Amino acid sequence: MRLNRNDIVGLAVLWVIGYAAAIYASKPWMTAWSGAAFAAAAAGVMALRLPKRRWIAAALVAAAAWCYYADTDRRNSTALPAAAAAAAHGSQVSVAGTLASPVAVDGDRASFELRVSQLGESGSEAGAAEGAPPEERVQVSLRLLSPAEQTAAASWRRGDRLAMQGELQEPAAARNFGGFDYRSYLRQQGKHWLLVVKGVQQVQHGPSAPISAALTSPRLAADHLLRTTDALRGYLGSRIDEIFTPEQAGFMKGMLIGLTDDMDPGRYGQFSNLGLTHILAISGLNVAVFLGVLIWMLKRLGLPKETYLLVAVFLLPFYILLTGASPSIVRAGLMTMIGLLAVRKNRIKDILQIACLVGLGLLIWNPYYLLDVSFQLSFLVTIGLIVGVPRVTVLLPLKNGVLRNTAAITLVSQLVSFPVSIYYFNQFSLLSWLANAALVPVFSLLIFPAGLIATCLGLVYVPLGRLGAWVTENGTGFVFRIVEWLDQWEGFRTIWPSPSVFWIVVYYLLLAGICGGLERLVRSRRVQNEDGTPQLDAPAPGRNMFTRYRTSSAAVIVLGLGWVGLLYYGYTPDRWSSEACVDMIDVGQGDSILIRTPAHKYILVDGGGTVTFRKPGEEWKLRRDPYEVGRKTLVPLLKKRGVHKLDAVILTHEDADHSGGLQAVLEDIPVEAFIFNGTYKSGPQVEKLFRTVIDKKIPLISAAYGKTLRMDNRTRLDFLAPLPENGQLTAGRDSSPDASGSGQPAFPDQRTTGKTGAEFAPSAAQDNYGSTDNPIVLENEQNGVSVVFLMEMEGTRWLFTGDMDVKAERCVMELLQSRNSVPGTHGTKLPQSDTGAKEPDGTEDGAPQTPGIDVLKVAHHGSKTSTGSEWLGYWKPRTALISAGVKNMYKHPSPDVVARLERNDIRVLRTDLLGEIQLLVKNGEIYVRSVLSGKPAASGDS
């Protein structure tokens, strides 16, 4: 039985459907054997020509794919016998194996893959040699202790033999809802363990196996081939560094040979904001340009068509290896090779069939390619261009052929890639259409070929290559300036929450329906002249034609409205939900809390931050693209949840573990108001943060006791600290002039009302404290002046405390007692104790008592310097939230504080144990769920 073109396309689609089903559900009986049985049954049904055979065979093929993926995923498990036990006890292990990847050295870290051949307990050579488990790849993280160790690690090459001692760990799973899952990421690559090694002295390095051994082992032969490829890539990278300026060398290495280590993160961010990252990624565009330059050169050498096509086919695998062999470049390379062979034999008929054959083959080779974003975008855009561009070109009312084709390619690629882009990256620039239409031709026709030619010239003679690089850099610099200019238009950036798979499927179905309906409309209005040329806008012959035209028009309008409505829903899927939520985001050793009110107002309290301890002379430890919690964790999570803007950012104090991540937030997400404690902590990071606030013209507001923030009619924030003293900020610290010595505030205190739909004003209980002429004072000890506020939302009460200490707790309690009222009770006298006995907070009968709170954010990550017994007795919380990093160096939270909370029957929720903690408010009840726990339960439950 011979498959036709539609059968190939259908088979690929059914295979993807089967894989998708296996991702969501699998059964123990789904094995490779059962999959083979389903495939054989499908072939038998078609051979016997049974009734409804195509539908039956389609279901059987999908079932075969389902079983194949499930069996592959089930077999993707660790084969190291001692790994689980060693990781569970955190013990040191001895590992020996072969280096299976290039070594990436970045600052004081080196990372690489090790193909393990021996594993045992540390210090026991016999144990290490006891067994030789099946070769399994392990991700190694090596901490470097000196610049000399940097040099030593960078000299290791793929195929070298290494033996080392370190701690075997299970890779970290996602600790936030929707966050990056490192464990799953490594598992898709067949890696299940992370080996952490401290210092090169723990590593014994040996040479690779000789070439003679490689001749008898396919594995060793592959190692030698890849080792040679790595060396060639390194040589090309060094030559690019020689001929291009440092500002452009990293960009050129990424675009030409896929080496992205030296690419400027800021430059990459600009391209990403405009949807131009496909220019920087090695993909089909690179293959097309490489092939065009290659064929042009071969033609100039006088080679006949059959010969230069064959040469191109043989050189493409070399180019695929040279550029890193990512899924997108493998797809493009294989498709091109098959296409060239078909052209050489004059058998090219259906490029869509070739694309589906290549995709099917790659998915069978590695089912996890289906989960790879580069694979998804590469195939979706390729198939979209194959199917859509011819149809869209006819529909566009443009006379110029080049302009019409360019517009069709841009339109189709943008529409097809849009759902996948917002699913993974959660942003879309309205300027992306313009940027792609204007810049992609420039890169593909000018910059990439010029860079490739300059590199080739540099391989022959460096000065000649520099001349070519000078010409290339002039064009590239001009494009960079355009990208920078377009990136400044922040108002054109839109933030999209990650859509569901169902939403994506409906999107493509509606888009296909609209395109098909428009095609029918064009056909119904087109008649043929005698010479066969089309005549547009001719009267439709007959009533039936008119009826079909009217029906098609109505269908297109309905589908178009449905598509627009789908986009509107995808942009704000929770528009009709009044559910309030408080998320304590896991940012490691720091604080960051996202509050969503019933009216969909968003408040971000602190932004976490990475605390570094660098000494003079340790500049070598700095990384090219260091981990920064705001850019790598907080901003992606806010975008993924569809936070289009933050109505208020509250910085409780300016310590790095609370303020560091806010810089990225301010740069990427619109902010309506910035509230802080009225002080300034000297330092470059804080200065940059406040300068960004001022440059973006964000209202800068100092919080203080008595001020109230009304976000909506069901959410109110009453600020309890910093406290006043004689019209100034809390005593107990020195009021110092700013860095200029003028004594004037470094940053003006602005007040705003109504801009965010919220009201921020002094309460009647405090006589207009916090006016605009209050000075901002320098304060390096920030914990005692943290912003503290009481929030009432949907009948629940929450107390947020920053890093306040016991002294600040006592001052707040004394002031509240002296005022005989508590913010949030609207000035009414609180009820007295029923018994008149002394209450746990130490007050006598008749003293004001708080009505209790539902949730307390424990101050200073549970440090013993905060959360005293009197404080707990005064507020009587039901639930306590603690944000602390896993195995943090400060050993937060303090066991004494945890014990104190438990003695008061307060439920304790900790991010170091539970990951992100979400508290949902429904009808006055609080429901809790966390990443590392079970099903949601009411906060009062066990």
N, C-alpha and C positions, 0 to 999 in steps of 0.2 A: 504494500500500500504506500502510495507516494503522497507526501504532505504538500499542499499548495501554500501560497503566500498567506492566506487568511488563517490556515491551520497553524503556521509558525507563530503568527502574532497572537492567536488565541491561546496557544500552548504557553507562551511566555506570561500572558495575563493570568491564566489559571494557576501557573506555578507561583506567581506572586500572591494570589489569593490564598493558596494553600499555606504558604509561609506566614502570611498575616494571621491566619487562623491559629497556627501553631504557636505564635508569639503570645496569644491570649489564653490558649488552653491546649493541654496535651494530656494523653493518657499513657499508662504503662505499656499497653499493647501496641503503641505506635512505635514500631521499629523499622529498620531498613528492610527487613524481610517482608513485613506487612505492606510497606510502600511499594516494594517490587511486585507484590501480588496485585495491588491495585493497578499498577501500571500495566501488568500483563493482562488483567481483566479489561482494561480500557482498549488495549490493542485487539483483544479477542472480540469485544463488542463491535468494533469497527470492521473487523475482518468478516464477521458473520452477517453484517448488514442488518442487525436487529432493528425493530421499530424504535423510533426516538433515540437512535444510537448516538447521535451527536450530544444530546443532553446527558445521556447516561455516561458516555465517555468523558465528558467535561467534568462531571462530578467525581469520577474515579481518578482522573488526573490530578484534580485539586486535592483529593484524599491522599494520593501518592506523595505529593509535595508536602502535605501536612505531616505525614509520617516521617519523611526524610528529614525535615527540619527538626522535628521533635527528637528523633534518634540522634542527630548531630548534636543538639543542645544537651541531651542527656549524657552523651559520652564526653562532653567538654567538662571534665572534672580533673582534679589533681591526681597525679600518679606517684607523688613523693610520699613514701610510707611514714616518715618521721615528721613531716611538715606540720600536720595539725597539732600534734602533741607539743612540738617545740613552740609554735605560735601561741598556743593556749597558755603556756607557762612563761612566755617571754624570755626563754633561755637562749643562750648563744649557740649557734650551729656552725659547723665547718662544711663548706660547700666547694665543690670543684666542678669545673665545666669549661665550656667554650664560649668565648665572646661572640654573641649572635647579632650585634648591631654596632653602628658607629658609637663612639663615646661622646656624649654631649657634655661639655664642660661649661658651666655658667657660674662665675663667682666661686663660692666655696662649696659648690655641689657638682658632682659628676653623676650622670645617669646612663645606664645601658642595660641591654638584655643579656642574660647569661643562660646558656643551654646546659642544664645541670646533668652531670653524669654520676656524681657521688654526693651523698648528704649524710651527715651524722652529727653527734653531739660534739660541741666545741672541746678541743683539747684531747680528743680520742681519735687517733689515726685509725685504729682498728674499727671504731664505730663508723668513721667516714668511709671506710672501704668495705664495710660489711655487705652492702648491696649496691648494685648499680641499677637504679630504677630507670624506667623508660625516660628518654630525654624529654625534659619539660622546661619551658622557658620561664625564667624568674626575672622580675624587674628589680634592678639593683639601684639603690640610692647611696652614693658614697660621699661622705662628708670630708672635704679637703681641709687640711690644717695649715698649709703654707703654700706660697707661690710655687715652690719646688714640686709639691704634690700636684698642683695644677698641670705643670709641664709633664710630669710622669704619666698622669692619667690620660692626657691628650695624645700621648704617643702610642697608646694601645690601639690595636687594629682588630677588625672583625676576623675571627678565626683563631686569635690568640688563646692560649690556655691559661686559665686563672683559677687560683684556689684562695679562698678568703674565709674570714670568720666574721659573723655579724648576727644581728637579731632578725629572725624571720617573723614577719607580720602579715596579717590579712589586710589587704588594701581597704582603705576607708570607703564605706558606703555613703550615699547621700545623707547629709545631716539636716537638710532643709527640704521642704516640700517643693518638688520641681527643680531641686539643685543638681549640680553635676555629681554623677555617681562614678567615682574613680574605680570602684570594684567592678562594676558592670563594664566599664570601658576597657579595663585590662582583660576581663574574662572573654570579651569578644575577640581578643587577640590571642586567646589560649593561655593567658598568664593568670595565675591564681595567687601568687605570693609576692610580697615585697620584702627584699633583703636590705636591711639598713646596716651599713658598715661605716665605722668611724676611723678615718685615717688610712692612707695608702700602706702604712706599716702592717695593716691587717690583711694585705693582699700579696699573694705570691704570683708573679707574672712569668709565663713561659712562652716560647715561640709557637707559632702555628704548626700544624702538621705539614710534613714535606709534600711536595707536588706528587711524588710517587705514590703516597698513600691516597691522595685525592683521586687518582686514576682508578682505584678499586672501590671507592665509596661515593655514591651520588651526593650524600650530605656534605662531605668534605670538598667535593668538586664545586658544589654550589657556594660553599664558603669562600673558596679561592676566587670564583668568578665575582662574587659580591665584594670581596676584599679589593680586587683590582678596580672594580667600579667605584668603590669608595675613594680609593687613591686618586683615580682620575677626576672625580668630582672635586676632591680637595685641591688638586692641581689647578683645575679650571677656576675654582673659587679664588685661589691665591693670585692667579693671573688677572682675574677681573678686578681684584683689589689693587693690582698694579696699574691698570690702565684707566680705571674710573676713580673719581674723587670719592672720599669716604662718605659724603652725603648721598651718593647714588650707587655705590658699590653693593650695599646690602639689598637695595631694591632690584638691581640687575641680577644678582645671584638668585634671588627668589623667583624672578620672572623667567630667567633663562634656564636654570638647572635645578630649581626647586629647593635651594638652600635658604631657609628663612630665618636662621639663627641671628643674622646681623641686620635684619630688616627693622627699621625704626618703628616702634609700637605706635607712636603718634601718627606717623604717615599711614600705617595700616588702618588705624582708627578712622582717619579721614576717608579713605577709600571704602571702608565698611559702612560708614554713615550714608554714603551715596550709592550703595549697592554695586560697587565696582570691585569687590574682592575676587571675582572670577578672573580679572586681569592679572592679579598677583598669584593666583593658584595655577599650577601646571594642569592644563586641561586640553580640550579639543582645539581651542584657539591656538595654543602653542604648537600642537601637532600640525595644524593646517599651515601655520606660518613656516614652521621648520620644513615641511614637505614642499611648500611653494619655493622657498629659497633653494632647497636641495635640487628640485627638478629644474629650476632656472639655471643653476650652475651646471648640471649634467647636460642640459640642452646646449649650453655654450661650448661644452667639450665635444659636441658633435655626435653624441650617443643616440642611437635610434630609440623609438618609443618603447619597444619591448624590453630593451636593455635597461633604460633608466627607470622604468617602472619596477623591474626586478631588483635593481640596486636599491631603490627606495624601500621595497618590502624587506630586504635583508638589513637595512640600516635602522628601520623603525624600532625593532626590539632593543637595539643598542641605545637609542634615544630614550626609550621607556625606562630602561635601567638607569641611565645617566640622570634622569630627572626624578628618581625616587620611587617609581612604580606605584603611585597612588591609584586608588580605584578609578578616578576620573581619567587619568592618563592611560591606564591599561585599557579602559573602554574605548577611548578615542583611537589608541594605537591599533587595537585589534580590528575595529571597524574599518580603519583606513587600510590596513594590510589586506583584509578580505576584499575591500572595494578595489584596490589596485590590481589584485589578481584577477578579479572579475573583468575589469577594464582591459587588462592585458589579453584575456581570452575572448573579449567582446561578448561577455555574458552578464554584464551589469543590467539588472532589471528593476530591482526593488530595494532601495536603501533601508526602508523600514524593516524589511525582512532581515537584512544584515544586522541592524541594531538589535532586534529582538533575539536573534541567534546569539550574538555576543553577550547580551544581558543574561540570557538563559544559561549559557555556559559558565559565566562568572558566578552566578547564583548557585549553580550546582557545585562548582569548585569551592566556594566559601559562602554558605547561606547567610552569614552575618553581614555580608555586603549590603543586604537589604536595609540594615539599620544605619548604614554609613551615609552621612549627609552629603558628602561629595558624590557618592554613587547615585543617590536619589536625584540630586539636582542635575547631574550630568546626563542621566538617561531621560529624565522628564523634559529638560530643555531640548535635548537632541530629538526626541520623538515629537515634541511640540513643534519644533522648526520643520521637521520633515512633513508632518501632517498639516500644520497650520499655515505656514508661510504661503504656499501656493494659493490657498483659499482666501487668506486675508489680503494678499496682493491684489486679487481681483476686486475685492470690496472697497479698497481705498480709492477715494476720488482724487488721485494725484496723476498728473500727466507725465511728469518726468520719471523714467523707469528706474534710475538709480535711487532717486529720492523715495520712490514708492517701495522699492525692495528694502531699503534701509529702514524705513518706517515700519514695514511689515515685520522684519526680523526683530526690531526693538520691541514692538507691541506684543508679539507672540512670546518672546523670551521673558518679558516682564510679567505678563499675565500667567504664564505657566509656572514660573519660579516663585511667584508671590506667596502662595500658601505655605510652601516648604520654608521659605525665607522667614516668614513671621513665626512659624512654628519653632524654629531653632534660634532665631536671632531677635525676634520680637520688636523689630523696628522696620520702618519703610519710609524712605525719603520721597516726597512728591517730586523732587528734582531728579530722581533716579532715571526716569525716562529720558530726560534731556541729557544727563551726564552720559548714559550709555550710548545714546544715538550720536553724540558729538565726539566722545573720547574713544570708544571701542575701535572705530575705523582708524583713528590716529595711532593707537597702539598696535593694531594688527598690521597696518600697511606701512607704518613708518618706524615707530620706536622699537618694536620687537625685531624686525629685520635689521634695522641699523645697529642695534645692540648685538645681535648675533654676528653680523659681519665684522663689527669692531672687535669682538672677542676672537673670531677666527684670525683677523689680521694681527691681533696681539699675540697669538700663539706662534705666528711666524716671526714677527719683529715688534717688540714692545712699543717703540716710538710710533710706529705706524698704527698700532692699535690705539694708542693715546689720541692720535689725530682723529680716528674714527669715533672714539669715545667723546671727544670734544664736540663733534657735530651732533652726536646722539644726545649728549647732556643738555645742549641748548634747547632741543625740542622737548626733552623730558622735563627740564626746569619750567618751561612755559606751561606744560600740562599740570605740573605740581601747583603752580600758582593758580591755575583755574580751579583745581580741586580744592585748594585752601579757600578760595573765594566762595565757591559754592557751599562748602561746609560751614561757612559762617552764618548761613541763612537757617538758623536753628528752628525758625517757625515752620519750616517745611518738613521737619522730622515728625513722624507719627509713631506712637508706641502701640503695639498690638499684643494682647494676651495670647498665649499659645492656644490655638484652636484645637478642637477635638478631631479625631480621624474622620468621624461622620461629617463634620463641617467641611473638611477638605474634599471628601468624595462628592458631596452635594455641589461644592464650588465648581469642580471640574465638569460634572454632569450639566449644570446650568450653562457653563461657558461653551461646552460642546453643542448644547441645544441652541444657544444664541447664534453661534457661528453657522450651524446647519440651517437655521431659519433664515438668516441673512442671505445665504447662498440660494435658497429657494426663491427668495424675493428677487434677487438679481436675475435668476433664470426666467422667472415669470414675466419680467419686463424686457427681455432680450429676444429679438427675432433675427433671423439671418438674412443678409442681403444676397443677391444673386451670386456675388463673388465669394460668399462665405464669411465676409467680415461681419462682426456683431454691430447691431444698431440698438443703442440704448434709448430708453424713454419712449419707445414706440407703443401705440395703443394695444392693449391686450386683446387678442382675437377671441371673441366669444364670451358668453356668460360664465362658463366653467373656469376659464382662465382668470376672470375677475374674481370669482368666488375663492379660488385657490390663493390668489394674491392677498385678498382681504383676510383669509384665515391665517396665512403665514405672517402677515403684519401683526395680527392680534397675538399670535403665539410668541413672536419676538418681543412684543411689548410686555406680555405677561412674564416671560422668562427674564427679560431685562430688569423688570421691577423686582422679581424674586431674587435676582443676583445682587441688586443694590441693597435690598433688605437683608440678605445674608451678610454682606459686608458690614452693614450697620450693626447687626447683631454680633458679628465677630469682633467688632471694635469695642463694644461695651456689652458683653454677654450678661453681666449682672445688673443691668440697668433697672430691671423690675424687681430686684431683690432688696429688701430692707434689713437684711441680716448684718449685724455689727460684728466686728472681729478685732481681737488684739493678738498680734503675732509677735512672740519673742523669738527673733531670728537668731540662729546659731552662727555667731561670728567669731567663735573661738573665745579667747580671753578678752572680752569686751562686752559692750551693751549695744543693742539696736532693737527697737520695738516699733512695729508698724501698727497704727490704729486706723481702722476704717469705721466711720460712724454710720448710723442707719441711713443718712442722706448721702452716702458715698463721698464724704470728705475724708481726706487722708492726712494723717499726722505721723511724721517720723521722729521718734525720740532717740537721738544719738545714732551714730553710724559705725560703731566699732572702729577698729584700726589695728595696725600691726606695729607693735613696739619693737624697736631695734636697739641694740647695744653695740655700737661701733666705736672702737678706740682709734686714736690717731695711728696711722700706719697700716690700717686694715682695709684700705680702699680696694684692695684686690678681691675682697669678699663680695663686693657689690655685684649684683646680677644685672644683666642687660634688661630683662623684663621681670622685675621682682614681683612676688605675690603681693597684691594690695587688696585688702578685703572689700573696699568699696567698689573697685573696678571689676574684680573677679567674682565676688559673691553677691554683694548687696544690690548693685545696679541691675545685674541680670535677673535677680529675683523680683525686683520691683517691676521691671518691664514684663517679665513672664506673667505677672499677676495683673497686668493691664493698668498700672498706675500711670495715668497720663500726666498728672501733675500732683505735686504735694502742696496741700493747702497751708501746711505749716511744718517747719522743721524746728524741733526743740533740741538745742544743745545744752544738756544739763551742766556740763563743765568742759574744760578744754584739754583734759588729759588725752593722750594719743589714742588710748583704747576706746574712747568715746567719740572723738572728733575726726580721727584719721580718715575714715571711710566717707565722710561727708563731702570731701573735695570732689570725688567722682560723681556723687549724687548731684551736686550743684552744676557740674559740667554737662551732665547728660539728661537730667529731668527738670522740667520747669518747677520752680518753687515760688510760692506766693508770699510767704513771710518767714523770717528767720528769727527765732527767739533764743536768747542766751542769758547768761547770769549777770551781765553788766560788768564783767571784768575782762581783762586781757592777759593771757599767758604768753610771754615773749617766746618767740621761736619761729623759724621759717615756715613750718607747716601751718601753724595757726594764722600767721600773717597772710599767707597765700589764701587760706580759707576765707578770711574776712575781706581781703581784697576782691576775691571772686564775688562775694555777696554784694559789695559796693559796685563793682563793674557791671554786674547784671541788674543793678537797680532794684535789688530785693529789699523790701522794708526790713530794717534791722531794729529789733525790739528787745529791750532789757526786761526780764521778768523780775518780779518782786512780790513780797507778801501783799495780798489784797487785790492783786490784779485778777481779772477773770477773762477767760477766752470762751466764747460761745460759738461752737462750730455749727450747730443746728438746734432746732427746738427740743432735741432729745439728748444733746451732748453738751456738757459744760465742764470747763477746766478752771479750778480755783488754785491759784499759786500760793504756796505756803512759805517758800524760801526762794532766794535769799531774803533775810529779815532786815527791817529798817532799824536805824538807831539815830534819832535826832535828824531825820530827813536824809541820812546817808545810808550806805550799805552797811551790812553787819560789821560790827567791830571785831577785833581779834586778828586783824591783818593790817599791814601798812598800806596807806594810800600813797602810791608813788607816781611821779609824773611819767608821761609816756617816753618813748625812746628819744624823742626830739628834745626832751627837757623842758617843754613849754608848759607842762601841767595840764594841757588841754586833752580831751579824749582823743585817742587815735582814730576811733570810728564813731560817727555820730549815732545818737540814739533816736531812732525815728519811731513814730507811733502810727498805726493805721487802723482804720475802721471801715468795715464794709467791703474791702477789696476782695476778700476771699469768701464772702458770704458769712463771715464770722465777725463777732464783735470782740474787740480786745480793749478793755478799759479798766481803770481802777474800780475796786468795789467800794461801796459806801462805807464799809467798815474801816477803810484806810483813806485818810484825807488826801486824795489825789497824789499819793506817793508814786514816784516813777515818772515824773514829768521829763520833758526833753532836755532840761538843763542839768540833769544829774551827770556827774563826771564818770567816765570809764577809767577804772584804776587798774594798775598792774597787780596781778596776783598769781604767783607761781604755785602756791599750795591751793589747789582747786577743790579738793574734796569737800571741805567745810562750807563752800559757797555754792554747792550744787543747786540747780533748779529742782524744787520739789513741788509737786502739784497733785491735787485730789481731783479725780475725774468721776463725774456722774454720767452714766450712759445707759439708757433703756432700763432705768430702775436698779442698776448695779453701781457699786462704788469701788474705785481703784485708786491706789496710792503709789505714785512713782517717785523714787527717792534719789536717783543718780548714785553718787558715791558719798552721800552725807555720812558724817561720823556721829559718834555718840553725843558729843558736845552739841552739834547742830540739832540732833534729835531732841535734846533737852531744851534748847532754846525755842524750838517750834512748839513743844508742848506747853512751856511756860507762857508763851505769847497767846496761844489759843485759850488757855485757862484764864488768863488775865482779861481777855476780850469777852469772856463768858459766852462765846459762840464759836461755831466751827464753820468755815466756808463750805458751802454746799447745803447748809441748813437755813440759808436765807435770813440770818440774824436772829432766829428764834432760840430761846433758851432750851438747852438740851434737857431731857428728862433726868430726874434724880434717881438714885439707886432705890430699889424697892425696899431694901432692908435697912438702908442707912449705914450699913457697914462699910469699912474701908475697901475700896475696889483694888484690883490688881495693879492699877497704875499708880497707886499711892495717894490718891486724892481722898479727902474726907467727904462726908455726907453734905450735899448741897453744891459741891463743885461740879462744873460742867463735865459731862461725859460724852464721848463720841458714840454715835449710834452703831459703830462697827463698820468694817469694810469687807468687801468680798475678796479682793485680791491685793496683796502687797508685793511690789517689786522690791526684793531685798536689796539693800544698799551695798555697794562696793563688792559685788560678786560673792557675798557671804563672808566677807572678812570679819575677824573678831573685833575690829574697831567700830563696828556698826551693829544695828539691830539689837539694842539692849532689851532687858526684860521689861523695863518701864514702857518702852516704845511699843512692844507687842501688847502689853496689858492695856495701853491707852487706845490702840486702834482695833484690837481684837480681830485680826484678819482670819478668814476661813482657809485661804490658799496663799502660798508664798511662791514667788517665781525667783529663781536664781540663774543668772547667766554667767557661766564660767567655762573656760577651755578644758578639754580633755587632758588630764595629766599636766596641768599648768604648773609652772615653776613656783607660783605663790602658794600652792596647795589650797586654793579656794575651791569650795567653801570650807570655812572652819568647822571642824567636827563639833565644837562648842555651840556654834550658831545653829547648826542643823539639829542638835539635841535640844536646844532651847525651843526651836520651832515645834519639834515633835512633842515636847512636854506640854505645850499649849494647844495640842490637838489641831495643829495647822498642817494642812496637806502641803508637802514640799515637792515642787516640780523644778528639775534642774536640766539645763541644756547639755551639760557634760554627760549626763546619763540618757537623756531622752531626745537629744537633738532639738530641732525647732519645736516650739510649743505654741499651738494655736488655741485660743479661747474664743469660742463663738457664743454670742449673746442672742438668745431667743426668748422672748416673752419674759424677761426678767431672770431667766436661768442662764447659767454659764456652762457650756459643754467644752470639754477639753479633749484635744487629740494631739499626738506627737508623732514624729517621724519614726522613732524607735520603740513605739509601744503599740498596744492593740487598738480595739475599737473605741470610739468616743464614749465618754461617760460624763454624767453631770458632775459639776465640781463638788457637790456635796456628797457624791457617792464614794464608795471605796476605790 
